Amino acid sequence: MGPLALLDLIGVDTARTVLEAMYAESQDRLHAPAPILKQLSEAGLTGRKSGRGFYTYEAPGSATVVRDALTPSESSAQAQGREVRSVGVAGSGTMASGIAEVFAKAGYDVVLAARSEEKAQTAKARIGKSLSRSVDKGRMTAEAAAQTLDRITAAGSYEAFADVDLAVEAVAEDLEIKRQLFQALDKVCKPGAVLATTTSSLPVVACARATSRPQDVIGMHFFNPAPAMKLVEVVRTVLTAEDVHATVREVCGRIRKHAVDCGDRAGFIVNALLFPYLNNAIKMVQEHYASLDDIDAAMKLGGGYPMGPFELLDVVGLDVSLAIEKVLHREFRDPGLAPAPLLEHLVAAGCLGRKTGRGFREYARR
């Protein structure tokens, strides 16, 4: 019996629990459960006893392995996407309005919904200002800007998502808030609608499990500012259907974004590589190894980065950066990923970067 079949026999959740206990006792990273055990456990794919773990079984408790939609053959890899004509964007912040603008520019009818009509209208007004700046810079005509804004309907309730083909969640980076929203989307969105989360660090499968249709849930991690940044990380969970993945890839092409595929693991691709680097830069300053000005200059002029680490941290927000660092540390159990104390101190002091006027540097109030 191979190791994965043995894990299915033992129970993925049991294996994870045993390894957690061993790690808690030894603090040896060799005992830390692999992220895939967490993903499968949280998805309810616990092995033979549930009928699906690393393999799919004929029935719960069966030892007979079968091939199905969750373990597709190679010929099923070219799944056809679902038709997407209208898009719902949930949220009222900068990311939500930026994503709504991207879809509207690409010709989609967009419903921008928030917790109140006022918040939704404020978000739409923000899009109007962004489009006006594009007109002023000669990037689009006034007529095109007006048509884009007309495609966006502001709504004060998620009930307005009843007919959308794709619902994109862009609310606060808090797992409980996102779970509650996905429960609401599950109730109001029509059967077959694709439900996407823009989380940058939280498990997509946890959002999926909050619904009765986890196969329809996927991650679409846009980068800020969404209208300008070309990348979207497409995050498949162990439950995501092939045609849902195909749909999102097709949509990314239509909105002129470059899609990259990755698994449902903390940090995905960009943040898993980026934030340990940012954290190490903070430690350099903390240990008086080099000044933040010299580090920023070195990474721009020597490393070819468009922004130095401290410029970038202040743009991203120190609170957001700290939250991502904590998720990475919790997921990978590497002591070197523990957030630098200086970052924690600045966040505790309310110095969150440009948005508060002070982070690693001070900024003029607008």
C-alpha positions as CSV (number, residue, x, y, z in Angstrom):
1,M,0.0,0.0,0.0
2,G,1.4,3.4,-1.0
3,P,1.7,6.2,1.5
4,L,-1.3,8.2,0.2
5,A,-3.5,5.2,0.2
6,L,-2.4,4.5,3.8
7,L,-3.2,8.0,4.8
8,D,-6.7,7.6,3.3
9,L,-7.1,4.3,5.3
10,I,-5.9,6.0,8.6
11,G,-8.0,9.1,7.9
12,V,-6.6,12.4,6.7
13,D,-8.0,14.2,9.7
14,T,-6.6,11.6,12.1
15,A,-3.2,11.9,10.5
16,R,-3.3,15.7,10.7
17,T,-4.3,15.6,14.4
18,V,-1.5,13.2,15.3
19,L,1.1,15.3,13.5
20,E,-0.2,18.4,15.1
21,A,0.3,16.8,18.5
22,M,3.7,15.6,17.6
23,Y,4.7,19.0,16.4
24,A,3.4,20.7,19.5
25,E,5.5,18.4,21.6
26,S,8.7,18.4,19.5
27,Q,8.6,21.7,17.6
28,D,10.4,19.8,14.9
29,R,9.2,21.0,11.5
30,L,9.5,17.4,10.2
31,H,6.5,16.6,12.3
32,A,4.4,19.6,11.1
33,P,1.5,18.4,9.0
34,A,1.8,19.2,5.3
35,P,-0.6,22.0,4.1
36,I,-2.5,19.5,1.9
37,L,-3.6,17.6,5.0
38,K,-5.2,20.8,6.3
39,Q,-6.9,21.5,2.9
40,L,-8.3,18.0,2.6
41,S,-9.5,18.0,6.3
42,E,-11.2,21.3,6.1
43,A,-12.9,20.3,2.8
44,G,-14.3,17.2,4.5
45,L,-12.2,14.9,2.3
46,T,-10.9,12.7,5.1
47,G,-10.2,9.4,3.3
48,R,-12.0,6.2,2.8
49,K,-14.5,6.9,5.6
50,S,-15.8,9.9,3.7
51,G,-15.4,8.4,0.2
52,R,-12.8,10.9,-0.8
53,G,-9.3,11.8,0.3
54,F,-6.2,11.6,-1.8
55,Y,-8.3,9.2,-3.9
56,T,-12.0,9.0,-4.6
57,Y,-13.8,5.8,-3.5
58,E,-16.9,4.0,-4.7
59,A,-18.8,4.9,-1.4
60,P,-17.9,6.1,2.1
61,G,-16.1,3.2,3.8
62,S,-15.3,1.4,0.5
63,A,-11.8,0.4,-0.6
64,T,-12.6,0.6,-4.3
65,V,-11.0,3.6,-6.0
66,V,-13.0,5.2,-8.8
67,R,-12.4,8.1,-11.2
68,D,-14.8,11.0,-11.1
69,A,-15.1,14.7,-11.6
70,L,-12.8,15.3,-8.6
71,T,-10.1,13.0,-10.0
72,P,-10.5,13.5,-13.7
73,S,-8.8,11.7,-16.5
74,E,-6.3,13.6,-18.7
75,S,-8.9,13.9,-21.4
76,S,-11.1,16.0,-19.2
77,A,-8.4,18.7,-18.6
78,Q,-9.8,20.7,-21.6
79,A,-13.1,21.5,-19.9
80,Q,-15.4,24.1,-21.5
81,G,-16.0,27.2,-19.4
82,R,-19.5,28.4,-18.4
83,E,-21.0,31.5,-20.1
84,V,-20.4,34.7,-18.2
85,R,-22.4,37.8,-19.3
86,S,-22.8,39.6,-16.0
87,V,-20.6,39.9,-12.9
88,G,-21.4,40.8,-9.3
89,V,-18.7,42.4,-7.2
90,A,-19.2,42.4,-3.4
91,G,-17.6,45.1,-1.4
92,S,-17.2,48.9,-1.3
93,G,-13.4,49.4,-0.8
94,T,-10.6,50.2,-3.2
95,M,-10.2,46.6,-4.4
96,A,-13.9,46.1,-5.0
97,S,-14.3,49.3,-7.0
98,G,-11.1,48.6,-8.9
99,I,-12.3,45.1,-9.9
100,A,-15.7,46.4,-10.9
101,E,-14.0,49.0,-13.1
102,V,-11.9,46.2,-14.8
103,F,-15.0,44.1,-15.6
104,A,-17.0,47.1,-16.8
105,K,-14.2,48.2,-19.1
106,A,-14.2,44.8,-20.6
107,G,-17.9,45.1,-21.5
108,Y,-19.5,43.1,-18.7
109,D,-22.6,44.3,-17.0
110,V,-21.6,44.7,-13.4
111,V,-23.6,44.8,-10.1
112,L,-21.5,46.5,-7.4
113,A,-23.1,45.5,-4.1
114,A,-22.3,46.6,-0.5
115,R,-23.9,46.5,2.9
116,S,-25.8,49.7,2.2
117,E,-26.9,51.7,-0.8
118,E,-24.7,54.6,0.3
119,K,-21.6,52.5,0.4
120,A,-22.3,51.1,-3.0
121,Q,-22.9,54.6,-4.5
122,T,-19.6,55.9,-2.9
123,A,-17.7,53.0,-4.5
124,K,-19.3,53.7,-7.9
125,A,-18.4,57.4,-7.5
126,R,-14.8,56.3,-6.9
127,I,-14.9,54.4,-10.2
128,G,-16.2,57.6,-11.9
129,K,-13.2,59.6,-10.6
130,S,-10.8,56.9,-11.8
131,L,-12.4,56.9,-15.3
132,S,-12.2,60.7,-15.4
133,R,-8.5,60.5,-14.7
134,S,-8.1,58.0,-17.5
135,V,-9.9,60.5,-19.8
136,D,-7.6,63.3,-18.7
137,K,-4.5,61.2,-19.4
138,G,-5.8,60.3,-22.9
139,R,-6.2,56.6,-22.1
140,M,-9.9,56.6,-23.1
141,T,-12.5,58.9,-24.5
142,A,-15.2,60.6,-22.5
143,E,-17.8,58.6,-24.3
144,A,-16.1,55.3,-23.5
145,A,-15.8,56.3,-19.8
146,A,-19.5,57.2,-19.7
147,Q,-20.5,53.8,-21.2
148,T,-18.2,52.0,-18.8
149,L,-19.8,53.7,-15.8
150,D,-23.3,53.0,-17.2
151,R,-22.6,49.3,-17.1
152,I,-22.2,49.4,-13.3
153,T,-25.3,49.2,-11.1
154,A,-24.8,50.0,-7.4
155,A,-26.9,48.0,-5.0
156,G,-27.3,48.0,-1.2
157,S,-28.0,44.3,-1.0
158,Y,-26.5,41.1,-2.2
159,E,-30.0,40.0,-3.3
160,A,-29.0,42.0,-6.5
161,F,-26.7,39.1,-7.4
162,A,-29.7,36.8,-8.2
163,D,-28.9,36.8,-12.0
164,V,-25.1,37.2,-12.2
165,D,-23.0,34.5,-13.8
166,L,-19.9,35.3,-11.7
167,A,-19.9,36.7,-8.2
168,V,-16.5,38.1,-7.0
169,E,-16.1,38.7,-3.3
170,A,-13.8,41.7,-2.3
171,V,-14.6,42.4,1.3
172,A,-12.3,42.6,4.4
173,E,-9.5,40.0,4.8
174,D,-11.3,38.3,7.7
175,L,-12.2,34.6,7.3
176,E,-15.4,34.8,9.4
177,I,-16.6,37.8,7.4
178,K,-15.9,36.0,4.1
179,R,-17.6,32.8,5.3
180,Q,-20.7,34.7,6.2
181,L,-20.7,36.4,2.8
182,F,-20.3,33.1,0.9
183,Q,-23.2,31.7,2.9
184,A,-25.3,34.7,1.6
185,L,-24.0,34.2,-2.0
186,D,-24.9,30.6,-1.8
187,K,-28.5,31.6,-1.0
188,V,-29.0,34.4,-3.6
189,C,-26.9,33.4,-6.6
190,K,-28.5,31.2,-9.2
191,P,-27.4,27.5,-9.8
192,G,-24.3,27.4,-11.9
193,A,-23.0,30.8,-11.0
194,V,-19.2,30.9,-10.3
195,L,-18.3,32.2,-6.8
196,A,-14.9,33.7,-6.5
197,T,-12.9,35.2,-3.6
198,T,-10.1,37.7,-3.9
199,T,-8.4,36.7,-0.7
200,S,-4.7,37.3,-0.7
201,S,-3.8,34.8,2.1
202,L,-6.8,33.0,3.6
203,P,-7.8,29.4,2.6
204,V,-10.2,29.4,-0.4
205,V,-11.5,26.0,0.6
206,A,-12.9,27.5,3.8
207,C,-15.0,29.9,1.8
208,A,-16.1,27.0,-0.4
209,R,-17.1,24.9,2.6
210,A,-19.4,27.7,3.7
211,T,-21.6,27.0,0.7
212,S,-23.6,24.0,-0.5
213,R,-21.7,24.1,-3.8
214,P,-18.0,24.1,-3.1
215,Q,-17.3,22.9,-6.6
216,D,-18.4,26.3,-7.9
217,V,-15.9,28.3,-5.7
218,I,-12.4,29.4,-6.8
219,G,-9.9,32.1,-5.9
220,M,-9.2,35.1,-8.1
221,H,-6.5,37.1,-6.4
222,F,-6.3,40.5,-8.1
223,F,-3.5,42.9,-7.2
224,N,-3.9,46.6,-6.1
225,P,-4.6,48.8,-8.0
226,A,-6.7,46.3,-10.0
227,P,-7.1,48.5,-13.1
228,A,-3.4,48.8,-13.6
229,M,-2.0,45.4,-12.3
230,K,-2.0,42.7,-15.0
231,L,-1.8,39.6,-12.8
232,V,-4.5,37.4,-11.4
233,E,-3.6,34.4,-9.3
234,V,-6.2,31.7,-10.1
235,V,-6.5,29.5,-7.0
236,R,-8.1,26.1,-7.3
237,T,-9.1,24.1,-4.2
238,V,-9.3,20.3,-4.0
239,L,-13.0,20.7,-4.7
240,T,-13.1,23.2,-7.6
241,A,-14.8,21.9,-10.7
242,E,-12.8,21.8,-14.0
243,D,-15.3,23.9,-15.9
244,V,-15.2,26.6,-13.1
245,H,-11.4,26.8,-13.5
246,A,-11.8,27.0,-17.3
247,T,-14.4,29.8,-16.9
248,V,-12.2,31.9,-14.8
249,R,-9.2,31.5,-17.1
250,E,-11.4,32.6,-20.0
251,V,-12.7,35.6,-18.1
252,C,-9.2,36.6,-17.2
253,G,-8.4,36.7,-20.9
254,R,-11.4,38.8,-21.7
255,I,-10.5,41.4,-19.0
256,R,-6.9,41.4,-20.3
257,K,-5.3,40.0,-17.2
258,H,-2.5,37.4,-17.1
259,A,-3.7,34.4,-15.2
260,V,-1.4,32.1,-13.3
261,D,-2.6,28.9,-11.7
262,C,-1.7,27.9,-8.1
263,G,-2.8,25.7,-5.3
264,D,-4.8,26.7,-2.2
265,R,-1.8,27.3,0.0
266,A,-1.0,30.3,2.2
267,G,0.4,33.2,0.2
268,F,-0.3,31.5,-3.2
269,I,2.7,32.4,-5.4
270,V,3.4,36.1,-5.0
271,N,2.9,36.7,-1.3
272,A,4.6,33.4,-0.4
273,L,7.8,34.7,-2.1
274,L,7.4,38.4,-1.5
275,F,6.6,38.7,2.2
276,P,9.6,36.7,3.6
277,Y,11.8,39.1,1.6
278,L,9.9,42.1,3.1
279,N,10.1,40.7,6.6
280,N,13.9,40.2,6.2
281,A,14.3,43.8,5.1
282,I,12.5,45.0,8.3
283,K,14.9,42.7,10.4
284,M,17.9,44.4,8.7
285,V,16.7,47.8,9.9
286,Q,15.7,46.5,13.3
287,E,19.2,45.0,13.7
288,H,20.9,48.3,12.5
289,Y,22.5,46.4,9.6
290,A,21.5,49.1,7.1
291,S,19.1,52.1,6.9
292,L,15.7,51.8,5.2
293,D,16.8,54.4,2.6
294,D,19.9,52.4,1.7
295,I,18.0,49.1,1.6
296,D,15.3,50.7,-0.7
297,A,18.0,52.1,-3.0
298,A,20.0,48.9,-3.0
299,M,16.9,46.8,-4.1
300,K,15.9,49.3,-6.8
301,L,19.3,49.9,-8.2
302,G,20.9,46.5,-7.6
303,G,18.0,44.2,-7.6
304,G,16.0,45.8,-10.3
305,Y,12.8,46.2,-8.2
306,P,10.5,49.1,-9.2
307,M,10.0,49.9,-5.5
308,G,12.1,49.3,-2.4
309,P,10.8,47.0,0.3
310,F,9.8,49.9,2.6
311,E,8.2,51.9,-0.1
312,L,6.1,48.8,-1.0
313,L,5.2,48.0,2.6
314,D,3.9,51.5,3.1
315,V,1.8,51.2,-0.1
316,V,0.4,47.8,0.8
317,G,-0.3,48.8,4.4
318,L,1.6,47.6,7.5
319,D,-1.6,46.0,9.0
320,V,-2.2,44.0,5.8
321,S,1.4,43.0,5.6
322,L,1.4,41.9,9.3
323,A,-1.7,39.8,8.7
324,I,-0.1,38.0,5.7
325,E,3.2,37.4,7.6
326,K,1.2,35.8,10.5
327,V,-0.7,33.5,8.0
328,L,2.6,32.4,6.4
329,H,4.2,31.8,9.8
330,R,1.2,29.8,11.0
331,E,1.0,27.7,7.8
332,F,4.7,26.8,7.3
333,R,5.9,26.7,10.9
334,D,9.2,28.2,10.0
335,P,10.6,30.4,12.8
336,G,12.2,32.6,10.2
337,L,8.8,33.6,9.0
338,A,7.7,35.1,12.3
339,P,6.8,38.8,11.8
340,A,9.6,41.2,12.7
341,P,8.9,42.9,16.0
342,L,9.3,46.3,14.5
343,L,6.4,45.6,12.1
344,E,4.2,44.6,15.0
345,H,5.2,47.7,17.0
346,L,4.3,50.1,14.1
347,V,1.0,48.4,13.6
348,A,0.2,48.6,17.3
349,A,1.0,52.3,17.2
350,G,-1.4,52.9,14.3
351,C,1.4,53.6,11.8
352,L,0.0,51.7,8.9
353,G,1.6,53.3,5.9
354,R,0.4,55.9,3.4
355,K,-3.2,55.4,4.3
356,T,-2.6,56.8,7.8
357,G,0.1,59.3,6.8
358,R,2.8,57.4,8.6
359,G,4.4,53.9,8.3
360,F,8.1,53.4,7.9
361,R,8.1,57.0,6.5
362,E,5.9,60.0,7.0
363,Y,3.6,61.3,4.2
364,A,1.9,64.6,3.6
365,R,-1.8,64.4,4.3
366,R,-4.0,64.9,1.2
